[in-house]
Amino acid sequence: MTVMFCDLVGSTALSQKLDPEDLRDLIAAFRKTCADAVRQCGGWIARYLGDGMLVYFGYPSADENSPEMAVRAALRIILKLREGGPDVMYFGSPLQARIGVHTGLVVAGDLPSGDEREAFSIVGETPNIAARLQSIADPQTILISETTYALVRHRFECRELGQQHLRGTARPVRVFEPVAERLNYATQDAFELRDLTPLAGREKELAALVKAWAEVKEDSGRALLISGEPGIGKSRLIHAFHSSLEGGCSFIACNCAAHCSDSAFYPIVDLLHRYISIDSSDGNHERLRKVANALEQSGLPSGEALPFLGPLLSIPAAVLGSSISFSPLAWREKTIELLVSWIMKASERRPMILVVEDLHWADPSTLETVSRLVSSIPRAKLLLIVTSRQEFNPEWTCALNVSNINLARLAVDDAKQMIDALDTRAELSDEVRTQLIERTDGVPLFLEELTKAVVETKLLDGNTDNLRRDPGESIIPSTLRDFLMARLDRLHSVKRIAQIASTLGREFRYELLLAVSSMPENDLCEALSQLVDRELLFQRGVPPRSTYFFKHALIQEAAYQSLLRSARRHYHRMAADVLTNQFPDIADQRPELVAHHFSLGGADHLAIPYWQTAGEHALERYANAEALAHLRKALTAVERLADLPERAQQEAIILASIGTAVTALKGWAAPEAETIYSRARILCQALGDTHTLAAALRGLQSYFQVRGPLRAARQVSRQLLELAQRGDDRSMEVEAKRAFGWCLFCLGELGPSKQLLENAVWDYDPGQSKSNIRAYGSDAGVAGLSNLAWLEWSIGNSRRAIERSDEAIRLARALGHPLSLTYALCMSAAVYQGLQQPDIAQSLASSTVQLGKENSLSYWCAWGTIIHGWTICEQGHIEEGIAEIKRGISAYRATGANLFNAYALGLLSDACAKAGKACEGITHVSEAIASAKSIDMHIFDAELLRIKAALLVQTGASEDLAAAELRKAVKISHHQGAKMLELKARTALFEISARTKKSPRESTRIDRLLDELREESAFADLVRNKEHLASSALASTSMPDKDPA
């Protein structure tokens, strides 16, 4: 609302010069002059304060134009006093006033005052600022705040007075002085309103929809993305298209919602309930029958589909009678596949139009389903229509069979047509219609709502004075909120139902509202009927099995904001209690909804377990983005609790789960991972919670393992193993051994690493995988096998390395855990890179990148890109490969990871050598060596020195210098037991010795290594090359061997 304080200037001096009776008459005349101007402009005088007054605009009845009315009233007061009528003259001079105006939120209502109640009182900062502005104003001037100025600047000429320090305010206030009313003004807006009024100005866009539908019926599926600013009429266009259709097609639609953007498949689940006609009163067996029938009618075998779609529709496994077990990834992937197949098969039986509105609010699972559907569209008789805001830009918009429609604002003639459709009874004058068009600036939302408000005013009051006062532009959303509040105020007794309903969400069930409102059923039905008749609500079904939804989110918001916080808390708490006690099915299906109501109802302690449950369900389905959102809300709720041991326990458990979601989405080196797991460790150590402490230590170990330094990872690894060995949790010990073994491998300690990794794989129990993934974020069996594969290659057991890689991939696929599968694929790609088999490595790297993108695994996408770039180089496209390796390195570093930075730079250096860019290669390999040293990553030391030596030779440097680097490489690899790296280094050293005619002392050791590796068939080509090289050199010399290692 807008508040105005008006005060008479010099009243104290007047009281000293005038007789009290004359002073009374003069003040009465001053009050009347001010009151007349206020009432003419729609204000309400709350009370007189001696020689001043407090005035409200927009209360007790809301009005969309309250800021303009207040400024206009103030200007009229100043003008009337300046004109100096006989009643307001003092010794030949007119009385003067000071006026302050401010717009803001207040708490309004009757305020207790002793035994009395002060009617229509307001509380808040707004009246205080208005009073302070009035106190610093010069005589005969008006001061308004920046907030009010923003709402009236296009209607009034104002002079800026800069920042002013007002007594009692923390920050300076930017102040303006209105001086005159403008004749011309413009309106800007940006609102979203789901609108089903008659179409205007969309002939071209409607024709595009009709044409697309004709193409679909000719066996060419199409997708259309309709985008535009909020309120531009996207839904109205679809409604007009739907109305124009003849029979012979299926038309189904669903809406995404902002408050459900963290609920996997939410709009699709809602769509299926309506498509299959599942009612809330249906029992589980009736649901099962309906789903099975719908599947059979669509040509999908129910036996295959029900285990996946049944849980989506909340049918228990016991009712499904299915003994099939499936992993989160398998469930998610198969569910998406079946949903797409269902739609495709349904479109084969009958051409179909599928509408998905507000896709910018969709959850990740729904987005993936739509994306897959777009890919399949060319093969279906399906028209997919998607609406979104302009800033939303999905990748598939440039695909074949996809068209884009961008909606522009309405032209004047189109706006007139829209007003004609809305004004069927009030017969608005041409003047009013012109003002409507000017104020709404071509946005259908604003035009519709303002026109409806004016029409309702005329029908109720018989006039349109509020519009003819020519109020100027109001900044969105303030002005529209005023319009909507004005509509709500005119609902009178049913306004309360709209307010209560607004706390339940955009869409709500009749039974839930009945329970929360505590109204007699007949009264509630009548109130809802009025809201539907006045087009504030839409209705689906018949009470008590009906569902309602607000015509627009802003209508719901306006109703919600009109409630006091105490009232909102009350209704939210009631909704939560009703859901848990009377609607357990909803509470089980959507724990995040229950948590939402408990949180806003001031019951954080009750909301926390529901947020946790929602997060855990999302993690199980690998919906990590949704899981993170739910768990962060749980953590926020915990942080508001009293500092008790129970709070610490809850916080630690939630933090561990948040860590799982964060590392899955952003990689183990994400900076926030250390903060999360460190806090969890501190809490668990204080509580003595061994299980959660293990998860925290495992998270920290991964953070230091990937980000560095590895000495810190080693320390945490040892702590984790000691913790596990003190207890009897076998799976914890397996995870600890696996993590410690991998850390030692990266440190170059291959002997103890192999022992730990083999022990971990031997003790691994696949039956514990699900709980381990939830606790630690990955599967120890998959990771252990993958780590062992690389280790086996390093020590020269290439056949065993391949076997371990294959085992890891098979296990990961069986588990259906995306992160574990990506891990196995990428590690295997690295093994085949070492084996110099680019074709296989390329296939594995491509699968890694694809799976990483599908599941937002940026770390693995980056690493897979690096290896894929290497394979391109090996296939002869060196420049292209170098560019891809560099992109991968940049993406890898962006995750905060350092672990394989040296490995990637080594591949890049080697590629530069192939491209003849030795100097650039030297730069990269030097950086790689420094990077490895900085984080204690030593497993690649020998290989980096070998690459550096080759580059030195290529630059023309002394071969003695290159040989010195190779001797270091031989010494390091021999000490580590990395036979494969040792062979490569010794062979390179032997080549230099042969070229320089110096004593080739490596021959005996090479022969020995070749004998050890001869049975490894994967290295047959390498062995043959080395044998040939060795035999050629040995034929020309008989020098004795001296092993430099």
ROVO-986404 format. One record per residue (C-alpha): x, y, z. Coordinates in steps of 0.001 Angstrom, whole numbers, padded with zeros to 6 digits, always signed. Layout:
BEGIN
XYZ ...
***
This chain:
BEGIN
+000000+000000+000000 +000976+003681-000251 +001065+005910+002821 +000938+009704+002858 +001718+012013+005774 +000541+015619+005410 +001395+018345+007943 +000581+022049+008267 +003683+024285+008183 +004191+026720+011086 +001345+025574+013292 +003233+026433+016484 +003755+030029+015383 +000091+030256+014387 -001004+029097+017843 +000955+031990+019393 -000616+034630+017132 -004211+033500+016762 -007110+033228+019098 -007746+029510+019833 -011130+029679+018143 -009665+031263+015005 -006893+028682+015030 -009478+025921+015259 -011331+027278+012228 -008125+027646+010223 -007042+024065+010992 -010530+022803+010120 -010323+024572+006752 -006869+023104+006156 -008156+019631+006973 -011151+020028+004658 -008952+021157+001756 -006694+018187+002207 -009542+015736+002801 -011352+016805-000368 -008259+016181-002485 -007623+012835-000786 -011170+011566-001292 -011235+012708-004921 -008172+010553-005521 -009479+007469-003738 -007502+007795-000515 -008678+006906+002975 -007932+009168+005944 -006825+006854+008739 -006638+009570+011369 -005941+013238+012020 -002807+014054+013976 -003376+017569+015352 -002726+019784+012343 -001709+016851+010135 -003167+013635+008792 -002245+010038+007974 -003713+008792+004684 -003839+005297+003120 -004014+004481-000579 -004756+000827-001390 -006264+000009+001993 -008816-000919+003356 -009665-001826-000274 -006868-002735-002656 -006448-000583-005728 -004016-001125-008555 -003302+002591-008837 -002556+003502-005227 +000928+005080-005767 -000347+007327-008559 -003453+008271-006565 -001339+009265-003582 +000986+011519-005605 -001940+013034-007479 -003713+013787-004191 -000550+015404-002809 -000175+017611-005891 -003813+018688-005601 -003358+019614-001937 -000331+021775-002754 -002202+023360-005672 -005304+024131-003594 -003227+025733-000863 -001190+027708-003381 -004384+029039-004964 -005143+030469-001548 -008906+030348-001056 -010292+032593+001666 -010601+029739+004135 -006901+028876+003937 -005438+032397+004067 -003532+033783+007033 -002915+037544+007095 -002959+037597+003305 -000726+034562+002833 -001894+031009+002017 -001302+028149+004387 +001481+025781+003464 +001943+022004+003812 +004693+019425+003838 +003891+015968+002392 +005765+012653+002426 +004758+009548+000424 +006140+005988+000475 +004965+002644-000943 +005658-000670+000722 +004378-003669+002630 +002564-003302+005940 +000667-005441+008385 -002849-004046+008389 -005823-004635+010643 -007303-003764+014004 -004569-003098+016563 -005248-003622+020300 -004831-000449+022380 -005572-001027+026048 -009211-001981+026357 -009948-000581+022896 -009009-001655+019377 -007610+000776+016836 -009447+000016+013595 -007638-000101+010253 -004241+000341+011813 -000995-000418+009974 +002419-001496+011262 +005726-001586+009447 +008512+000507+007990 +006304+002105+005328 +004478+004668+007517 +007737+005519+009329 +009529+006400+006079 +006560+008444+004866 +006592+010389+008138 +010366+011010+007933 +010049+012234+004330 +007358+014677+005404 +009551+015972+008230 +012435+016955+005885 +010283+018426+003112 +010381+022165+002439 +007112+024135+002739 +004764+023481-000185 +006728+020455-001421 +006131+016741-001728 +008842+014161-001172 +008474+010579-002364 +010744+007562-001922 +012557+005781-004724 +010071+002908-004453 +007116+005191-005103 +009022+007039-007821 +009639+003776-009691 +005882+003218-009816 +004879+006724-010959 +007818+008052-012955 +006077+007749-016313 +003022+009579-015018 +004622+012440-013092 +007536+014752-013686 +009856+014448-010713 +013042+016126-009580 +015706+013932-008006 +017050+015225-004693 +019667+012512-004135 +020320+010367-001083 +018859+011581+002200 +019574+010293+005700 +016252+009798+007441 +016125+009562+011199 +015636+005970+012331 +016577+004336+009014 +019700+002220+008577 +020486+003306+005015 +020107+006559+003089 +016965+006864+000995 +016924+008194-002558 +014358+010985-002614 +012353+012620-005408 +010047+015633-005612 +006979+015347-007883 +006344+018671-009623 +003663+017993-012246 +001591+015296-013920 +002581+014185-017413 +000180+013977-020319 +001907+010988-021982 +003127+007808-020387 +004114+004236-021246 +003715+000902-019535 +006251-001891-019342 +005504-005369-018021 +006730-008914-017942 +004293-011347-016405 +003303-014906-016952 -000380-015850-016969 -001787-019101-018183 -004547-017699-020371 -007423-019326-022200 -009166-016197-023503 -009898-015852-027245 -006861-015554-029463 -005860-012199-030965 -002971-011342-033255 -001637-014874-033569 -002871-015865-037026 +000609-016570-038389 +001627-018642-035370 -001684-020541-035421 -001144-021312-039105 +002292-022730-038258 +000705-025084-035732 -001953-026180-038199 +000685-026807-040867 +002797-028849-038478 -000216-030964-037569 -000941-031594-041236 +002644-032817-041698 +002291-035119-038726 -000790-036726-040231 +001281-037339-043361 +003647-039565-041329 +006199-036906-040408 +006438-036251-036676 +007154-032686-035582 +008177-030767-032455 +007428-027105-031819 +008971-024905-029133 +006804-021875-028375 +008785-019312-026427 +008207-015795-025247 +008252-013493-022282 +005984-014266-019330 +002364-013428-020055 +002789-013197-023819 +000060-015755-024567 +001753-019115-025117 -001073-021072-023526 -003701-018986-025288 -002177-019931-028653 -002250-023630-027798 -005855-023361-026631 -006887-021742-029911 -005114-024470-031866 -006801-027158-029781 -010186-025545-030350 -009625-025581-034107 -008981-029320-034266 -011443-031782-035633 -011791-035340-034348 -009454-038184-035098 -006585-037348-032772 -005493-037594-029162 -004697-034365-027335 -002918-034629-023991 -001149-031944-021983 +000839-031506-018813 +002328-028584-016931 +005696-028250-015231 +005658-026248-012011 +008285-024194-010211 +007650-025840-006856 +008025-029301-008403 +011238-028731-010315 +012988-031050-007844 +010433-033884-008143 +011492-036464-010725 +008926-037093-013514 +006349-034921-011710 +004456-033568-014766 +004576-036972-016457 +003182-038728-013396 +000377-036191-013264 -000258-036724-016972 -000416-040489-016593 -002891-040248-013732 -005246-038297-015967 -004502-040302-019113 -005234-043610-017382 -008066-042089-015283 -006496-043056-011973 -008560-041617-009154 -007358-040879-005644 -009969-043324-004340 -008611-046187-006456 -007012-048969-004492 -003684-050464-005489 -005273-053349-007366 -007604-051027-009251 -004631-048859-010197 -002784-051928-011379 -005746-053001-013515 -006046-049576-015143 -002329-049338-015866 -002202-052867-017281 -005205-052180-019527 -003692-048936-020781 -000402-050671-021536 -002090-053486-023433 -004165-051023-025453 -000965-049209-026406 +000711-052421-027499 +003243-052522-024672 +003621-055834-022796 +002446-055106-019277 +004695-057777-017813 +007767-055912-019017 +006549-052394-018305 +004778-052705-014962 +007896-053280-012805 +009117-049885-013991 +005963-047817-014439 +004197-049311-011441 +006497-047662-008852 +006237-044416-010804 +002484-044541-010207 +002930-045586-006547 +001840-049203-007007 +003669-051307-004356 +005949-054125-005461 +003829-056585-003498 +000801-055690-005596 +002832-055793-008800 +003879-059323-007898 +007250-058726-009507 +010421-060300-008191 +012596-058374-010622 +015248-056256-008920 +016734-053348-010754 +019218-050602-010045 +018455-046853-009937 +020068-046313-013309 +018248-049256-014869 +014963-048055-013395 +015457-044495-014631 +016715-045506-018077 +014048-048145-018604 +011333-045839-017301 +012285-043144-019786 +012507-045733-022559 +009052-047098-021720 +007466-043661-021445 +008801-042748-024872 +007714-046119-026299 +004256-045715-024789 +003771-042353-026456 +005218-043608-029729 +002934-046649-029832 -000096-044591-028831 +000626-042243-031734 +000777-045235-034089 -002770-046170-033161 -004031-042605-033420 -002234-039364-034306 -001363-037548-031116 -000686-034025-029899 +001352-033838-026694 +001728-030479-024945 +004332-029850-022239 +003957-026375-020786 +006537-024348-018866 +009428-026682-019635 +011821-024197-018027 +010489-025457-014685 +010859-029160-015516 +012844-031571-013364 +015940-033180-014942 +014189-036523-015482 +011341-034905-017379 +013809-032877-019437 +015608-036072-020406 +012324-037750-021349 +011347-034828-023587 +014793-034841-025178 +014545-038562-025959 +011058-038033-027336 +012312-035323-029687 +014940-037735-031005 +012240-040319-031769 +009706-037928-033276 +010539-038454-036981 +009243-042026-036681 +005899-041144-035080 +002563-039546-035858 +003149-037145-033031 +003091-033370-032687 +005033-032361-029579 +004350-028781-028468 +006573-027353-025749 +006297-023905-024188 +009010-022091-022288 +010367-018714-021420 +012737-017065-023831 +015844-017698-021761 +015298-021467-021845 +017197-022984-024761 +017338-026803-024883 +019957-028441-027075 +017421-030137-029335 +015940-026909-030736 +018241-027132-033755 +017356-030758-034529 +015534-031834-037640 +011730-031817-037403 +011898-029118-034700 +010517-025615-035293 +010613-022550-033049 +007854-019997-032578 +008744-016819-030727 +005703-014776-029684 +005857-010984-029974 +003641-008375-028291 +000218-007519-029679 -000354-004762-032203 -002978-002077-031420 -005654-003625-033624 -005099-007026-032011 -005383-005485-028555 -008706-003890-029539 -009944-007289-030683 -009008-008778-027331 -010849-006051-025416 -013923-006650-027557 -013875-010317-026566 -013554-009498-022871 -016051-006619-022754 -019343-008292-023595 -021502-006601-020928 -019921-003428-019568 -019749-001569-022921 -016584+000351-022141 -016202+003742-023798 -013651+004382-026571 -011718+006581-024154 -011399+003787-021625 -010434+001298-024330 -007689+003623-025568 -006330+003968-022063 -006368+000197-021637 -004324-000302-024804 -001823+002402-023878 -001284+001078-020383 -000855-002569-021308 +001782-002119-024036 +000758-005146-026070 +001184-007823-023398 -001915-010035-023317 -001577-010820-019620 -001682-007213-018549 -004393-006319-021035 -006642-009146-019926 -006300-008559-016193 -006689-004795-016387 -009674-005070-018707 -011352-007578-016400 -010754-005319-013410 -012290-002336-015208 -015245-004388-016450 -015913-005771-012970 -015697-002273-011480 -018239-000894-013930 -020602-003816-013451 -020408-003425-009666 -020186+000373-009304 -021523+001631-012612 -018397+003699-013394 -014752+003452-014499 -013399+006463-012622 -010377+004550-011390 -009195+004225-014989 -010185+007664-016234 -007895+009208-013647 -005137+008257-016105 -002779+006549-013651 +000737+006181-015047 +002909+003175-015419 +003419+000854-012482 +006492-001311-012310 +005851-005020-012564 +004952-006973-010556 +003664-004301-008161 +000971-002985-010450 -000352-006351-011490 -000372-007461-007875 -002549-004462-007107 -004891-005430-009942 -005138-008982-008677 -005622-007869-005080 -008410-005605-006254 -010076-008610-007870 -009587-010640-004703 -011055-007885-002530 -014186-007900-004666 -014682-011573-003817 -015789-010524-000323 -016620-013658+001696 -014961-016146-000666 -011656-014275-000566 -010704-016267+002526 -011024-019542+000599 -008763-018205-002155 -006226-017241+000506 -006328-020645+002224 -006124-022421-001126 -003092-020356-002062 -001130-021968+000779 -001740-025412-000744 -000032-024580-004023 -000947-023739-007594 -002967-026957-007787 -004843-028532-004889 -007312-031273-004140 -010799-030538-002871 -010474-033003-000001 -007290-031336+001226 -008810-027850+001125 -011921-029137+002917 -009804-030521+005743 -007600-027449+006059 -010349-024814+005779 -012614-026473+008384 -015596-025078+006474 -018922-026859+006086 -018840-028780+002818 -021775-026938+001268 -020234-023558+002014 -016892-024630+000555 -018492-025924-002644 -020342-022653-003059 -017193-020602-002493 -015202-022660-004981 -017990-022355-007530 -017797-018577-007243 -014037-018622-007699 -014431-020808-010774 -017205-018612-012161 -015031-015530-011736 -012180-017349-013495 -009716-017220-010644 -009718-021015-010487 -010086-023824-012990 -011793-027050-011957 -011178-030650-012983 -013615-033310-011835 -016564-033141-009455 -016322-032774-005642 -015278-034608-003574 -012941-036068-006252 -012157-032735-007863 -008934-030841-008323 -008568-027080-008692 -005760-024902-009886 -005247-021162-009957 -005597-019672-013391 -002229-018057-012958 +000621-018279-010519 +000386-014556-009824 -003211-014895-008704 -002084-017504-006213 +000835-015313-005153 -001373-012271-004623 -003744-014286-002449 -000856-015803-000530 +000893-012472+000086 -002343-011011+001420 -002188-013385+004382 -000269-012497+007514 +002745-014690+008192 +001029-016116+011258 -001953-017157+009133 +000299-018711+006489 +002136-020717+009147 -001183-021883+010565 -002520-023159+007248 +000770-024732+006202 +000956-026608+009486 -002641-027741+009096 -001918-028916+005552 +001080-030928+006738 -000903-032533+009553 -003789-033354+007225 -001472-034880+004622 +000283-037109+007138 -002870-038169+008988 -005549-038296+006297 -003636-038688+003037 -000716-041035+003773 -000561-042029+000096 +000342-038469-000891 +002780-038208+002007 +004523-041393+000840 +004584-040410-002824 +005629-036799-002301 +007491-036403+000999 +008875-033093-000292 +005314-031673-000289 +004810-032619+003355 +008228-031188+004198 +007367-027965+002367 +004241-027455+004486 +005950-028371+007757 +008808-025947+006996 +006533-023037+006166 +004339-024030+009092 +007203-023378+011490 +007780-027055+012286 +011304-027594+011012 +011852-030547+013323 +008970-032346+011616 +009992-031273+008109 +013550-032612+008334 +012811-036361+008035 +010539-035711+005049 +013206-033624+003285 +015681-036418+004014 +013337-039062+002645 +012745-037032-000491 +016497-036650-000943 +017178-040335-000414 +014482-041322-002906 +016012-038993-005474 +019504-040389-004839 +018227-043927-005317 +016855-042904-008709 +020090-041059-009475 +018180-037794-009709 +021119-036005-008089 +020025-032438-008832 +016645-033046-007181 +018306-034868-004294 +020662-031978-003643 +017789-029493-003565 +015821-031562-001027 +018839-032240+001178 +019909-028595+001257 +016440-027717+002507 +016802-030380+005173 +020138-028892+006213 +018665-025387+006371 +015907-026703+008615 +018421-028464+010873 +020486-025293+011215 +017447-023513+012621 +017061-026031+015446 +018475-025623+018921 +022100-026680+019343 +021465-030155+020790 +023144-033541+020217 +020131-034632+018144 +020717-031689+015832 +024376-032607+015381 +023436-036194+014532 +020894-035087+011918 +023277-032524+010453 +026066-035087+010067 +023826-037596+008274 +022412-034936+005951 +025856-033548+005175 +027079-037005+004168 +024144-037378+001769 +024696-033873+000395 +028313-034820-000225 +027173-037806-002292 +024966-035615-004475 +027533-032822-004810 +030395-035100-005823 +028189-036927-008314 +027196-033646-009961 +030378-031589-009681 +033142-034117-009205 +035092-035142-006117 +037309-032069-006282 +034466-029571-005915 +035613-027036-003260 +032390-027363-001308 +033004-031111-000913 +035849-030480+001525 +033699-028070+003549 +030808-030535+003667 +032822-033595+004621 +035091-031745+007063 +032075-030465+008955 +030544-033959+008964 +033801-035451+010279 +033961-032985+013174 +030356-033716+014128 +030773-037489+013892 +033967-037514+015942 +032176-035628+018697 +029160-037941+018518 +031044-041211+018107 +029013-042031+014987 +031312-044529+013249 +029131-045220+010200 +028624-041590+009195 +032232-040791+010097 +033338-043434+007586 +031265-041733+004885 +032768-038365+005793 +036334-039721+005754 +035669-041460+002453 +034424-038158+000995 +037476-036285+002266 +039777-039007+000967 +038256-038669-002497 +038528-034891-002343 +042259-034967-001558 +042793-037902-003923 +041421-035956-006888 +042367-032420-005940 +045565-033130-004044 +047858-033339-002267 +048004-037116-002221 +049874-037109+001083 +046675-035718+002651 +044645-038407+000883 +047066-041024+002246 +046618-039742+005790 +042801-039796+005551 +042938-043226+003849 +044869-044630+006795 +042375-043110+009257 +039489-044652+007322 +041125-048089+007269 +041931-047953+010987 +038332-046948+011731 +037004-049811+009615 +039314-052394+011196 +038182-051384+014693 +034624-052326+013826 +032851-055271+012240 +031482-053563+009135 +032970-055604+006315 +031730-053326+003546 +033324-050328+005257 +036639-052175+005387 +036351-053090+001711 +035794-049454+000803 +038684-048349+003016 +041112-050869+001472 +040002-049944-002029 +040447-046200-001417 +043833-046685+000287 +045029-049011-002464 +044123-046511-005180 +045874-043737-003288 +049063-045810-003039 +048913-046597-006764 +048847-042907-007589 +051752-042382-005208 +053690-044995-007188 +053728-047631-004419 +052504-050499-006569 +053315-053429-004262 +051202-052448-001241 +048626-050962-003601 +048126-054304-005357 +047749-056128-002057 +045081-053743-000752 +043131-053652-004013 +043130-057425-004379 +041967-057831-000771 +039176-055315-001378 +037985-057093-004525 +038173-060492-002821 +036105-059338+000194 +033602-057344-001906 +029935-058341-001467 +027649-057222-004355 +024663-057549-002031 +025913-054548-000062 +026314-052392-003157 +023127-050352-002818 +023796-049280+000768 +027474-048640-000012 +026631-046409-002952 +024243-044453-000750 +026930-044106+001937 +030026-043537-000189 +028727-042450-003583 +030345-045264-005588 +030691-049027-005658 +033895-050485-004201 +033766-053545-006444 +033604-051566-009669 +036217-049072-008511 +038514-051782-007166 +038437-053783-010392 +038990-050644-012444 +041928-049580-010294 +043428-053053-010453 +043145-053046-014236 +045364-049987-014516 +047779-051349-011944 +048040-054678-013788 +048902-052834-016985 +051552-050808-015178 +053311-053894-013840 +053136-055603-017238 +050127-057928-016870 +048200-056655-019861 +045951-059701-020266 +044980-059452-016604 +044387-055728-017039 +041889-056408-019826 +040129-059060-017735 +039819-056701-014778 +038475-053937-017026 +035862-056229-018515 +034820-057421-015052 +034449-053824-013843 +032223-052852-016761 +030054-055967-016427 +029561-055359-012703 +028777-051683-013228 +026166-052491-015856 +024580-055052-013558 +024400-052532-010705 +022945-049870-012957 +024696-047059-011120 +025656-044297-013610 +028659-042997-011703 +030123-046474-011239 +029572-047328-014890 +031184-044084-016022 +034121-044812-013710 +034600-048277-015188 +034304-047099-018782 +036779-044256-018385 +039336-046304-016439 +039108-049006-019096 +039629-046388-021801 +042836-045350-019993 +043989-048971-019862 +043481-049377-023606 +045259-046072-024156 +048234-047613-022389 +047826-050731-024510 +048029-048498-027595 +044665-049709-028910 +042984-046452-029981 +039880-047993-031574 +038768-049699-028358 +039839-046719-026268 +037804-044421-028507 +034647-046479-028084 +035046-046522-024300 +035856-042798-024140 +032832-041925-026293 +030573-043964-024003 +032092-042192-021000 +031355-038751-022421 +027832-039677-023457 +026933-041189-020091 +028599-038294-018307 +026515-035763-020195 +023306-037681-019559 +023959-037675-015815 +025730-034308-015420 +029062-035915-014524 +031354-033104-015583 +034526-034715-014179 +034146-037849-016272 +033040-035947-019359 +036323-034033-019178 +038509-037088-018676 +036710-039012-021403 +037224-036067-023766 +040977-036117-023095 +041319-039798-023951 +039036-039398-026962 +041303-036627-028216 +044298-038966-027920 +042535-041597-030043 +041893-039027-032766 +045594-038198-032814 +046463-041881-033104 +044143-042174-036089 +046133-039505-037917 +043998-036408-037240 +046594-034852-035001 +045520-031191-034969 +041908-032126-034340 +042988-034470-031579 +045220-031858-029939 +042330-029389-029889 +040073-031950-028221 +042693-032870-025619 +043049-029176-024759 +039258-028813-024398 +039227-031803-022110 +042071-030437-019973 +040279-027110-019615 +037064-028844-018569 +038952-031141-016190 +040626-028239-014446 +037291-026440-014187 +036104-029189-011831 +038985-028382-009473 +040666-031729-010184 +044443-032140-010371 +044925-035908-010136 +045225-036666-013853 +046345-033237-014974 +049884-034586-015469 +048565-037636-017344 +046541-035406-019691 +049441-033023-020280 +051607-036039-021033 +049183-037150-023760 +049126-033600-025091 +052935-033434-025110 +053152-036733-026982 +050624-035477-029525 +052673-032301-030006 +055656-034497-030774 +053653-036272-033472 +052640-032889-034880 +056255-031702-034970 +055599-029122-032250 +058467-030095-030004 +058849-026723-028282 +055175-026610-027346 +055458-030211-026216 +058400-029367-023940 +056293-026624-022341 +053417-029016-021684 +055542-031873-020350 +057434-029518-018044 +054091-028314-016699 +053018-031941-016288 +056131-032831-014264 +055613-029784-012032 +051907-030604-011591 +052646-034210-010597 +055265-033091-008098 +052950-030497-006521 +050349-033102-005553 +052688-036125-005036 +051297-037936-008101 +054229-040224-008982 +052813-043086-011016 +053389-041149-014262 +056842-039797-013402 +058732-042284-015573 +056427-041860-018555 +056654-038059-018383 +060464-038230-018334 +060400-040571-021349 +058185-038150-023278 +060405-035246-022275 +063488-037100-023555 +061827-037747-026914 +060920-034070-027224 +064456-033004-026327 +065811-035161-029131 +063237-033673-031499 +064295-030136-030616 +067899-030984-031465 +069137-030966-027902 +072029-033135-026833 +071132-036821-026799 +073194-037103-023635 +070667-034773-021990 +067818-036950-023254 +069608-040088-022066 +069968-038595-018593 +066190-038094-018407 +065633-041674-019550 +067981-043054-016906 +065877-041256-014300 +062769-042816-015837 +064331-046298-015741 +065350-045875-012127 +061904-044634-011032 +059903-047273-012898 +062199-050084-011771 +061848-048958-008169 +058058-048796-008505 +057837-052201-010187 +056113-050616-013174 +057546-053034-015742 +055632-051645-018683 +056861-048123-018048 +060347-049458-017412 +060321-051311-020749 +059273-048170-022603 +061997-046105-020917 +064741-048711-021426 +063791-049155-025058 +064000-045412-025669 +067377-045331-023913 +068569-048272-026015 +067555-046472-029208 +069674-043460-028264 +072628-045714-027398 +072374-047481-030754 +072269-044210-032673 +075225-042703-030839 +077317-045921-031136 +077706-045872-027384 +077651-049051-025356 +074046-050306-025422 +073865-051573-021864 +070097-052002-021882 +069941-055091-024106 +070051-057770-021427 +067491-056025-019254 +065220-055508-022262 +065459-059173-023121 +064606-060068-019553 +061561-057787-019594 +060482-059100-022973 +060659-062654-021679 +058465-061693-018725 +055931-059988-020969 +056088-062380-023939 +052944-064288-022952 +050908-061090-022795 +049204-061329-026189 +047894-057795-026022 +051473-056638-026395 +052429-058933-029257 +053136-056053-031614 +055153-054180-029039 +057138-057279-028162 +057898-058017-031806 +059106-054441-032309 +061346-054564-029298 +062708-057993-030198 +063553-056769-033653 +065212-053660-032268 +067158-055633-029675 +068356-058309-032065 +069521-055715-034577 +071547-053890-031984 +072965-057013-030408 +074230-058186-033768 +076475-055132-033948 +077879-055227-030428 +078857-057621-027713 +079315-055125-024910 +078496-056454-021418 +075318-055268-019738 +075326-053095-016669 +071898-052383-015245 +071616-048658-014434 +068726-049395-012127 
***
